[in-house]
């Protein structure tokens, strides 16, 4: 759970190395969300790593606390992080939440395509085109 419950030898000290570019086309909250998500998925932020508080990260970055809170809410909704009340916010174990949400989204898409009268082939082609647009060829 939190660092307070870990022996000193197991504490993780990993810097976020996070900067926000005011000239970037993405809003600051999205830059924060993407950076933390990428580092968590790559393993650079290990599972169980305690993230800075919303207020602490906002002060460090010179942003409003609401901006950081919006990024944290999006990360939590995506299953990248989990909040344990006053104990803090931690990098979540990957997989379960993402797989479950992907399956739910796929089911919703399939039901919508069916209601629109698309056949299986057309629905699959539309999904594949969307995946190519997002992931590249």
N, C-alpha and C positions, 0 to 999 in steps of 0.2 A: 504494500500500500504506500504510505508516505515515507520519506526519508527518515523521519523521526523513529520509525519502527525498524529500520535497517541497521545492521551492525556497520560500523565505520568502514570495514573492508569491502562492503557491498554497495556503498553509496556511489551514485553515478553523478559525475560533474561534466555535463555536456553543454556547451554553449549553443545558443540558437543561431548565432551569426546572422542575425536578421536586420536588414535595412529596408526602409520603405522609400521608393523613388517617387517623389511628387510629380515628376514629369512622365511617369509610366501611364499607359492607357488604362491599366487596371486600377480600380480604386484601392486605397490603402488596406481596407479589410480583406480584399481578395488577395492582395500580395502576401499578407500575413497568413491567410488560410492556405494558399498554395505552397508557401515556403515550409510551413510546419507539416502539411500533409506529405509533401515530397520527402522531407527529411525523415518522417516517421515510416513511410513506406520503404525507403531505402535502407532503414536500419540505423541511420546516423543519429536518430533519436530513439533509443531503445524502449521497448515495452516497459511501462512502469516509470519512465522518466517523469519527474515532476516539472511541470511548466511554471513559468513565472505567473504571479497573480495578474489579473486583468489590469488592475491599477499600476502594478509594478512595471509591466511591459509597456503600458501606455506612457508612463513617465519616461522610461528608457528611450522610447521611440519619438517622444514629443507629440503624441497623438491624444485624442480624446479617449477616455475609458470606454465609451460606447462603441468606438471603432474596433477596439480589441475584443470587446464582448461580442460583437457581431461575428467576428472571425471565429472565436471560440464556439459560439452557438452553431455555426455552420460545420465546424470540425466535429463537434459532438453529434450533430445530426447525421454526419457521414460515418460515424463510428471510429474516427481517427483518435479522438481523445475521450476521456470520461472524467466527470467531475464527482468528487466525493465530498460534497459539502464543504465544511471548513477545513477538511484535510488537504484540499487542493485539487488541482487538475493534472491528469496524468495521461501519457501516451497509452492508448488501448491496444490490446492484442489484435492483430489484423485478422481478417477473414470472416468470422461469423456474421457480423453486422453487414459488411459489404456484400457478402453472398446473399444474405436474406433480403436486403434492399434491392439488389439487382434482380433477384427472382420476382419480387413484388412488382418492380417496374416493368419487367418483361411480360408478366401476366397482364398488367394493366394495358400495355401496348397491344398485346394479342387480342384482348377483348375489344379494345377500341377499333382496331383494324377490322375485326369481324363485324362489328356494328356498322362500320362504313361500307361493308360489302366487299372488302378486298378478299381475294382468295389467298390461300396459304403461300403460294409462290410470290404473289405481289407483295404481301406483308413481309415476307422474308427478304425480298429484294430491297424494300424500303428500309428495313432495319440494317441490312448490310451496307447500304449507301450511307446511312447515318453514321455507322461505325467507321467507315472509311473517312468520312468528313472529320470525325473527331480524332481518330487514331492515325490517320494517314494510310497509305496503301500497305 
